[in-house]
């Protein structure tokens, strides 16, 4: 009777670190958004409780305060609210996303201006941001976002 208890104890001791590691990995994955800045994925309009944000808006990135599964509690210019994580991308990853979108849609002036804003705010690539704004303004000379981004980054 003592032997089965020893076997159970042995199994428990051997697998406990693995179970704890899985639990820690899940916790870190569940909170990867907290404290990060996010922006909408290309073409996504974000609506949540007390918050609305879209690619057409000239605003700051959204700041993530909390995460519950696939929902993020964010703060933006319009307030605070819960949004879906599937509609946003981390600001650090946004440059690549928008570069691909601009390559596929080179005549989208708003996308060029948004890429410029991301380059300047996330990567401190001011000269490239100005070049992107120039491309945006060649496509739409009255695009306010491109004018603002270019003006803000002309003298960083």
C-alpha positions in Angstrom: 0.0 0.0 0.0 2.9 2.3 0.6 4.3 1.7 -2.9 1.4 3.3 -4.9 1.6 6.4 -2.7 5.3 6.7 -3.4 4.6 6.3 -7.2 2.0 9.1 -7.0 4.3 11.3 -5.1 7.1 10.7 -7.7 4.8 11.5 -10.6 3.6 14.6 -8.9 7.1 15.8 -8.2 8.3 15.1 -11.7 5.3 16.8 -13.5 4.7 19.8 -11.1 7.5 22.0 -12.7 6.1 21.3 -16.2 2.6 22.2 -15.1 3.8 25.4 -13.4 5.8 26.3 -16.5 2.7 25.9 -18.7 0.6 28.0 -16.3 3.3 30.8 -16.4 3.5 30.7 -20.2 -0.3 31.0 -20.4 -0.2 34.0 -18.0 2.5 35.8 -19.9 0.7 35.2 -23.2 -2.6 36.4 -21.7 -1.0 39.7 -20.6 1.3 40.4 -23.6 -0.9 43.4 -24.6 -0.9 45.1 -21.2 1.2 48.3 -21.1 1.6 48.2 -24.9 0.4 50.7 -27.5 -1.8 49.4 -30.4 -3.3 50.8 -33.5 -6.1 49.4 -35.7 -5.1 46.9 -38.4 -5.4 48.3 -41.9 -8.9 49.1 -42.8 -10.4 48.2 -39.4 -12.7 50.6 -37.6 -12.7 50.1 -33.9 -15.8 50.6 -31.9 -16.1 49.8 -28.3 -17.7 51.1 -25.2 -17.0 54.9 -25.2 -14.3 54.7 -27.9 -14.2 54.9 -31.7 -11.0 54.9 -33.8 -10.3 54.2 -37.4 -7.6 54.5 -40.0 -9.0 57.8 -41.1 -8.5 59.3 -37.6 -5.4 61.3 -36.9 -4.8 60.2 -33.4 -2.4 58.7 -31.0 -2.0 55.0 -30.6 -4.3 53.3 -28.0 -2.8 52.3 -24.7 -3.7 48.9 -23.3 -4.6 48.8 -19.6 -6.1 45.4 -19.1 -6.7 42.2 -21.0 -9.4 39.6 -20.6 -9.0 36.8 -23.1 -9.3 38.5 -26.6 -10.7 41.8 -25.2 -8.5 44.8 -24.4 -9.3 47.8 -22.2 -7.7 50.7 -24.0 -7.5 54.5 -23.7 -7.5 56.8 -26.7 -8.3 60.4 -27.5 -12.1 59.6 -27.4 -12.1 57.9 -24.0 -11.7 54.4 -22.6 -13.3 51.2 -23.6 -13.1 47.5 -24.4 -12.1 46.4 -27.9 -11.3 43.1 -29.6 -7.6 42.3 -29.8 -8.1 40.8 -33.3 -8.7 44.2 -34.8 -5.4 45.8 -33.6 -1.7 45.3 -34.0 1.1 46.2 -31.6 2.6 49.6 -32.5 6.0 47.9 -32.7 4.7 45.5 -35.4 2.7 48.1 -37.3 5.4 49.4 -39.6 5.7 46.0 -41.4 1.9 45.6 -41.6 1.5 49.1 -43.2 4.5 48.6 -45.5 2.9 45.5 -46.9 -0.5 47.3 -47.3 1.1 50.2 -49.1 3.0 47.9 -51.4 -0.3 46.2 -52.3 -2.2 49.6 -52.5 0.3 52.2 -53.6 -2.5 54.7 -54.6 -4.0 54.8 -51.1 -2.9 58.2 -49.8 -4.3 57.6 -46.3 -2.3 54.4 -45.9 0.9 56.3 -46.9 0.1 59.0 -44.3 -0.6 56.4 -41.6 2.7 54.6 -42.4 4.4 57.9 -42.0 2.8 58.5 -38.6 3.8 55.1 -37.5 7.4 55.5 -38.7 7.8 58.7 -36.8 6.0 57.8 -33.6 7.2 54.2 -33.2 10.6 54.1 -34.9 11.8 57.7 -34.9 12.3 57.5 -38.7 11.5 61.1 -39.4 13.0 61.5 -42.9 11.3 58.4 -44.1 8.0 59.7 -42.6 8.4 62.9 -44.5 9.0 61.0 -47.8 5.9 58.9 -47.1 3.9 62.1 -46.5 5.2 63.5 -49.8 3.9 60.3 -51.6 0.5 60.7 -49.8 0.2 64.4 -50.8 1.1 63.6 -54.4 -2.0 61.3 -54.4 -4.2 63.6 -52.4 -2.9 67.2 -51.9 -5.6 68.0 -49.3 -5.1 65.0 -47.0 -5.1 66.6 -43.6 -3.4 63.6 -41.9 -0.4 63.8 -44.3 -0.1 67.6 -43.8 -0.1 67.2 -40.0 2.3 64.3 -39.9 4.7 66.1 -42.4 4.5 69.3 -40.4 5.1 67.6 -37.1 8.1 65.7 -38.4 9.7 68.4 -40.5 11.7 69.6 -37.5 11.8 66.6 -35.1 
